[in-house]
Amino acid sequence: MKEKSLKDKRYDYILLIVTLLLVGTGIIALFSASVPYAHVRYGDGYFFVKHQLKWLAMGIFFLWLASKFNYQKYKNLSLPLLFFTLILLVCVFIPGIGEKMGGASRWISLGNISFQPSDIAKITLVVYLSFSLVRKKERVESFVNGFLPYFIIIGSVFFLITIEPDLSSALIVAIVSFILLYAGRAKISHLIYALFLISVPLYFSISEVGYRKSRILGFLYPEKEPYGISFQLRHLKISLGSGGLWGVGPGKGKEKLFYLPTPHTDSIFAVIGEEWGFIGTTFITALFFILAWRGFSIARKVPDGEGKLLSVGLTSLICVQAIINMGVATAILPTTGVPLPFISYGGSSLIVSLTAVGILLNISRRIYENAGSGDKNKDKIKRD
């Protein structure tokens, strides 16, 4: 009977349920946040919701596929996937392949489909580092043979994404990579050296680029130029503050009416705060906490090193983006373009997040299978 129960419980269903709740909440929130903007820009209030549902169908398929695909097989695929991602990151700058929007070369267009290679880079780099760090074992502690090659690889991905330009995605790549290197037992001194080396070009990339500098100044001096550099930050606060405990009601928010830039992507958490109130934002935050709990619980329980690092990396990838998005919405962090996983509009981001959950589900299956085989061995010993 016990064997049967383990066989039935093949995945971490709490993680799956939380993910589906986030996705479902995201569709409702996106519908409410995007209708006015979509109606004015495209003449169709349902424009973003219809596209998101198409991406969601594809994302659910990739989640199912990843949950069935044995994660150990990524061992031989991790390096080819990384090289393929680097090629895609270069392709965004090639006319006819890359698509330029708003002065940024972040997209690749294939017919009617556009996607951001930077989103793919986040997950492929996690997969590569997870298997490579386990394979190197104690050699990771060596700077020349261990840490330096990783720094070059991460730095290459970071550089290509930064010059798109997409500094926020580049920083997410760096943060998640450093978490994995730390979990993979890289020396803390090496990580500190790397932080110092990155901080210099990072400083110039912010101070020498007008809009990035304005965002930092708007964050540091929110009372300065309330209708200029502090406009977005000011209205994010107004949106969250006006929601109160229960919110003004779904669809009744005012700040999404062209006060908040991109209310359907980067500012969607503030829209939720205004319309659903403190209760709504707490519900969203709690779901991400549960997701983090399940992801790191999988990392703790899975028996092999690759599964542990993959779980840490994928969970961190989702949660770091959620923390940054919510941090910006609550004025804890400077404004930057990071979508809220599962909730903000965006096809490649949604598919990558759902694929990450699919891999986590497959890793959780290993835990239950391992537990089942352990019980079988115990029964055999008792019979003998």
C-alpha positions as CSV (number, residue, x, y, z in Angstrom):
1,M,0.0,0.0,0.0
2,K,2.8,2.4,0.9
3,E,4.6,1.5,-2.4
4,K,1.4,2.4,-4.3
5,S,1.1,5.8,-2.5
6,L,4.7,6.7,-3.5
7,K,4.1,5.7,-7.0
8,D,1.0,7.9,-7.2
9,K,2.7,10.9,-5.7
10,R,5.2,11.2,-8.5
11,Y,5.6,15.0,-8.5
12,D,5.6,17.9,-6.1
13,Y,1.9,18.7,-6.6
14,I,2.1,21.7,-4.2
15,L,4.6,23.3,-6.6
16,L,2.3,22.6,-9.5
17,I,-0.8,24.0,-7.9
18,V,1.0,27.2,-6.8
19,T,2.3,27.7,-10.3
20,L,-1.2,27.2,-11.8
21,L,-2.6,29.7,-9.2
22,L,0.0,32.2,-10.2
23,V,-0.7,31.7,-13.9
24,G,-4.5,32.0,-13.4
25,T,-4.1,35.1,-11.3
26,G,-1.8,36.5,-13.9
27,I,-4.4,36.2,-16.7
28,I,-7.0,37.9,-14.5
29,A,-4.6,40.7,-13.5
30,L,-3.4,41.1,-17.1
31,F,-6.9,41.4,-18.4
32,S,-7.7,44.2,-15.9
33,A,-4.4,46.0,-16.4
34,S,-4.1,45.9,-20.2
35,V,-7.6,46.6,-21.6
36,P,-7.4,50.5,-21.7
37,Y,-3.8,50.5,-23.0
38,A,-4.5,47.7,-25.6
39,H,-7.7,49.5,-26.8
40,V,-5.8,52.8,-27.4
41,R,-2.7,51.3,-29.0
42,Y,-4.2,48.4,-31.0
43,G,-7.9,49.1,-31.1
44,D,-8.5,45.8,-29.4
45,G,-8.9,45.7,-25.6
46,Y,-8.2,42.0,-25.5
47,F,-5.0,42.1,-27.6
48,F,-2.6,41.3,-24.8
49,V,-4.8,38.7,-23.1
50,K,-5.4,36.8,-26.4
51,H,-1.6,36.7,-27.1
52,Q,-0.8,35.7,-23.5
53,L,-3.3,32.8,-23.7
54,K,-1.5,31.6,-26.8
55,W,1.9,31.8,-25.1
56,L,0.3,30.1,-22.0
57,A,-0.8,27.1,-24.0
58,M,2.7,26.7,-25.4
59,G,4.2,27.2,-21.9
60,I,2.0,24.5,-20.4
61,F,3.1,22.2,-23.1
62,F,6.8,22.9,-22.3
63,L,6.1,22.5,-18.6
64,W,4.6,19.0,-19.3
65,L,7.4,18.1,-21.6
66,A,10.1,19.2,-19.1
67,S,8.3,17.3,-16.3
68,K,8.6,14.1,-18.4
69,F,12.1,14.6,-19.6
70,N,14.8,13.0,-17.3
71,Y,16.8,16.0,-16.1
72,Q,20.0,13.9,-16.0
73,K,19.9,13.9,-19.8
74,Y,20.7,17.6,-19.7
75,K,24.3,16.6,-18.8
76,N,25.2,16.0,-22.4
77,L,23.0,18.8,-23.7
78,S,24.1,21.6,-21.4
79,L,27.1,22.7,-23.4
80,P,25.4,22.6,-26.8
81,L,22.5,24.5,-25.3
82,L,24.9,27.2,-24.0
83,F,26.6,27.6,-27.4
84,F,23.2,27.8,-29.1
85,T,22.2,30.5,-26.7
86,L,25.3,32.5,-27.3
87,I,24.6,32.3,-31.1
88,L,21.0,33.6,-30.4
89,L,22.4,36.5,-28.4
90,V,24.6,37.5,-31.3
91,C,21.8,37.1,-33.8
92,V,19.7,39.8,-32.2
93,F,22.2,42.3,-33.8
94,I,22.0,40.9,-37.3
95,P,19.5,42.8,-39.5
96,G,16.8,40.6,-40.9
97,I,17.0,38.2,-37.9
98,G,17.0,40.5,-34.9
99,E,14.1,42.9,-34.4
100,K,14.8,46.3,-33.0
101,M,12.1,48.0,-30.8
102,G,12.4,51.3,-29.0
103,G,16.1,51.5,-29.7
104,A,16.8,48.0,-28.2
105,S,17.9,44.9,-30.1
106,R,16.4,42.2,-27.8
107,W,14.2,40.2,-30.0
108,I,14.5,37.6,-32.7
109,S,11.5,37.3,-35.1
110,L,10.5,34.1,-36.9
111,G,7.4,34.9,-38.9
112,N,4.7,36.0,-36.4
113,I,6.7,34.7,-33.4
114,S,9.1,37.0,-31.5
115,F,11.1,36.0,-28.5
116,Q,14.0,37.3,-26.3
117,P,17.1,35.2,-26.3
118,S,18.0,36.8,-23.0
119,D,15.2,34.8,-21.3
120,I,16.5,31.6,-22.9
121,A,20.0,32.5,-21.7
122,K,18.8,32.6,-18.1
123,I,17.7,29.0,-18.0
124,T,20.4,27.5,-20.3
125,L,23.1,29.1,-18.2
126,V,21.6,27.6,-15.0
127,V,21.5,24.1,-16.6
128,Y,25.1,24.4,-17.8
129,L,26.5,25.7,-14.5
130,S,24.6,23.0,-12.5
131,F,26.2,20.1,-14.3
132,S,29.6,21.7,-14.9
133,L,30.1,22.6,-11.2
134,V,29.3,19.1,-10.1
135,R,31.6,17.6,-12.7
136,K,34.5,19.8,-11.6
137,K,34.0,19.1,-7.9
138,E,36.9,20.4,-5.8
139,R,38.6,22.0,-8.9
140,V,36.0,24.8,-8.6
141,E,38.1,26.1,-5.7
142,S,41.0,26.8,-8.1
143,F,40.9,30.3,-9.6
144,V,42.6,29.5,-12.9
145,N,41.2,26.1,-13.7
146,G,37.9,26.4,-11.8
147,F,36.5,29.9,-11.3
148,L,38.0,31.9,-14.2
149,P,36.4,29.8,-17.0
150,Y,33.0,30.4,-15.4
151,F,33.7,34.1,-15.0
152,I,34.5,34.3,-18.7
153,I,31.4,32.4,-19.8
154,I,29.1,34.4,-17.4
155,G,30.8,37.6,-18.4
156,S,30.2,36.9,-22.1
157,V,26.5,36.3,-21.6
158,F,26.3,39.4,-19.3
159,F,28.1,41.6,-21.9
160,L,25.9,40.4,-24.9
161,I,22.7,41.1,-22.9
162,T,24.0,44.4,-21.6
163,I,24.7,45.9,-25.0
164,E,21.2,45.0,-26.4
165,P,20.7,47.0,-24.1
166,D,19.0,45.0,-21.3
167,L,20.9,45.7,-18.1
168,S,18.2,44.3,-15.8
169,S,18.2,40.9,-17.5
170,A,22.0,40.9,-17.4
171,L,22.0,41.6,-13.7
172,I,19.6,38.7,-13.1
173,V,21.9,36.4,-15.0
174,A,24.8,37.6,-12.8
175,I,22.9,37.3,-9.5
176,V,21.6,33.7,-10.3
177,S,25.0,32.7,-11.6
178,F,26.7,33.9,-8.3
179,I,24.1,32.0,-6.3
180,L,24.9,28.8,-8.2
181,L,28.7,29.4,-7.9
182,Y,28.3,29.9,-4.1
183,A,26.1,26.7,-3.9
184,G,28.7,24.9,-6.0
185,R,31.4,25.7,-3.4
186,A,33.3,28.4,-5.3
187,K,35.5,30.4,-2.9
188,I,33.9,33.5,-1.4
189,S,37.1,35.4,-2.1
190,H,36.8,34.6,-5.8
191,L,33.2,35.8,-5.8
192,I,34.2,39.1,-4.1
193,Y,36.9,39.6,-6.8
194,A,34.4,39.0,-9.5
195,L,31.9,41.5,-7.9
196,F,34.7,44.1,-7.9
197,L,35.5,43.5,-11.5
198,I,31.9,43.7,-12.6
199,S,31.2,46.8,-10.5
200,V,33.5,49.0,-12.5
201,P,31.9,48.5,-16.0
202,L,28.5,48.4,-14.3
203,Y,29.1,51.9,-12.8
204,F,30.0,53.3,-16.2
205,S,27.1,51.6,-17.9
206,I,24.7,53.4,-15.5
207,S,26.4,56.8,-15.1
208,E,27.1,57.2,-18.9
209,V,23.6,56.2,-20.1
210,G,21.0,59.0,-19.6
211,Y,17.9,57.0,-18.8
212,R,19.7,54.7,-16.4
213,K,21.2,57.6,-14.5
214,S,17.8,59.3,-14.4
215,R,16.2,56.2,-12.8
216,I,18.9,56.1,-10.1
217,L,18.5,59.8,-9.4
218,G,14.7,59.4,-9.3
219,F,15.1,56.6,-6.8
220,L,17.5,58.5,-4.6
221,Y,15.7,61.9,-4.8
222,P,12.0,61.0,-5.2
223,E,10.9,64.5,-4.3
224,K,12.9,65.9,-7.3
225,E,11.0,66.5,-10.6
226,P,7.8,64.6,-9.7
227,Y,6.6,65.1,-13.3
228,G,10.0,64.1,-14.7
229,I,12.5,61.5,-13.5
230,S,10.4,60.6,-10.4
231,F,7.1,60.3,-12.3
232,Q,7.0,56.5,-12.5
233,L,8.2,56.0,-9.0
234,R,5.6,58.5,-7.7
235,H,2.7,56.8,-9.4
236,L,3.8,53.3,-8.4
237,K,3.5,54.6,-4.8
238,I,0.1,56.2,-5.5
239,S,-1.1,53.0,-7.1
240,L,-0.2,50.8,-4.1
241,G,-1.2,53.3,-1.5
242,S,-4.6,54.0,-3.0
243,G,-5.6,50.3,-2.8
244,G,-5.8,50.1,0.9
245,L,-6.7,46.8,2.5
246,W,-9.2,45.4,0.0
247,G,-8.5,47.5,-3.1
248,V,-10.8,49.7,-5.2
249,G,-12.1,46.6,-7.1
250,P,-11.1,44.6,-10.2
251,G,-11.0,46.9,-13.3
252,K,-11.6,50.1,-11.3
253,G,-8.0,51.2,-10.9
254,K,-7.1,54.7,-12.1
255,E,-3.3,54.6,-12.3
256,K,-3.3,52.1,-15.2
257,L,-5.0,54.8,-17.3
258,F,-1.7,56.0,-18.7
259,Y,-0.1,57.1,-15.4
260,L,1.8,53.9,-15.0
261,P,4.1,53.1,-18.0
262,T,3.6,49.5,-19.2
263,P,0.9,48.5,-16.7
264,H,0.6,45.1,-18.3
265,T,4.3,44.2,-17.7
266,D,6.7,45.9,-15.3
267,S,4.0,47.8,-13.3
268,I,1.4,45.0,-13.0
269,F,2.1,44.4,-9.3
270,A,1.2,48.0,-8.6
271,V,-2.0,47.6,-10.6
272,I,-2.8,44.5,-8.5
273,G,-2.1,46.6,-5.3
274,E,-4.5,49.3,-6.4
275,E,-7.4,47.0,-7.5
276,W,-6.9,44.1,-5.1
277,G,-5.4,45.9,-2.2
278,F,-3.0,44.7,0.5
279,I,-4.9,41.3,0.5
280,G,-4.2,40.8,-3.2
281,T,-0.5,41.7,-3.1
282,T,-0.1,39.5,0.1
283,F,-1.7,36.6,-1.8
284,I,0.7,37.0,-4.7
285,T,3.7,37.3,-2.4
286,A,2.6,34.2,-0.4
287,L,2.4,32.2,-3.6
288,F,6.0,33.1,-4.5
289,F,7.1,32.2,-0.9
290,I,5.5,28.8,-1.2
291,L,7.1,28.3,-4.6
292,A,10.5,29.2,-3.1
293,W,9.8,26.8,-0.2
294,R,9.0,23.9,-2.5
295,G,11.9,24.6,-4.9
296,F,14.5,24.7,-2.1
297,S,12.9,21.8,-0.4
298,I,13.4,19.8,-3.6
299,A,17.0,20.9,-3.6
300,R,17.5,19.7,-0.1
301,K,15.9,16.3,-0.6
302,V,17.1,15.2,-4.1
303,P,20.1,12.8,-3.7
304,D,22.4,13.9,-6.5
305,G,24.4,17.1,-6.8
306,E,23.1,18.0,-10.3
307,G,19.5,17.9,-9.1
308,K,20.4,20.0,-6.0
309,L,22.1,22.8,-8.1
310,L,19.4,22.7,-10.8
311,S,16.7,23.2,-8.1
312,V,18.6,26.0,-6.4
313,G,19.3,27.7,-9.8
314,L,15.8,27.4,-11.2
315,T,14.1,28.4,-8.0
316,S,16.4,31.4,-7.6
317,L,15.8,32.4,-11.2
318,I,12.1,32.7,-10.7
319,C,12.3,34.3,-7.2
320,V,15.0,36.8,-8.0
321,Q,12.9,38.2,-10.8
322,A,9.8,38.3,-8.5
323,I,11.8,40.1,-5.8
324,I,13.1,42.7,-8.2
325,N,9.7,43.4,-9.8
326,M,8.0,43.7,-6.4
327,G,10.9,45.7,-5.0
328,V,10.5,48.2,-7.8
329,A,6.7,48.4,-7.3
330,T,7.1,49.1,-3.6
331,A,9.9,51.7,-4.2
332,I,12.5,49.5,-2.5
333,L,14.6,49.3,-5.7
334,P,15.2,51.7,-8.6
335,T,12.8,51.3,-11.5
336,T,13.9,48.7,-14.0
337,G,12.3,46.5,-16.6
338,V,11.8,43.1,-15.0
339,P,8.5,41.3,-15.5
340,L,6.7,39.5,-12.7
341,P,7.1,35.7,-13.4
342,F,3.8,34.0,-14.5
343,I,1.9,37.3,-14.3
344,S,3.4,40.0,-16.5
345,Y,2.7,40.0,-20.2
346,G,5.5,38.4,-22.2
347,G,5.7,35.1,-24.1
348,S,9.4,34.1,-23.8
349,S,9.4,35.0,-20.1
350,L,6.3,32.9,-19.4
351,I,7.5,29.9,-21.3
352,V,10.9,29.9,-19.6
353,S,9.3,30.2,-16.2
354,L,6.9,27.4,-16.9
355,T,9.7,25.2,-18.3
356,A,11.8,25.9,-15.2
357,V,8.9,24.6,-13.1
358,G,8.6,21.6,-15.3
359,I,12.2,20.7,-14.7
360,L,11.7,21.2,-10.9
361,L,8.7,18.8,-11.1
362,N,10.9,16.2,-12.9
363,I,13.6,16.5,-10.2
364,S,10.9,16.1,-7.5
365,R,9.9,12.8,-9.2
366,R,13.4,11.5,-8.5
367,I,12.9,12.1,-4.8
368,Y,9.7,10.0,-4.7
369,E,11.3,7.3,-6.9
370,N,14.3,7.2,-4.6
371,A,12.1,6.9,-1.5
372,G,10.1,4.1,-3.2
373,S,13.3,2.1,-4.0
374,G,14.5,2.6,-0.4
375,D,11.3,1.1,0.9
376,K,11.6,-1.8,-1.4
377,N,15.2,-2.5,-0.2
378,K,14.0,-2.3,3.4
379,D,11.2,-4.8,2.7
380,K,13.8,-7.1,1.0
381,I,16.1,-7.0,4.0
382,K,13.2,-7.8,6.4
383,R,12.2,-10.8,4.3
384,D,15.8,-12.1,4.2
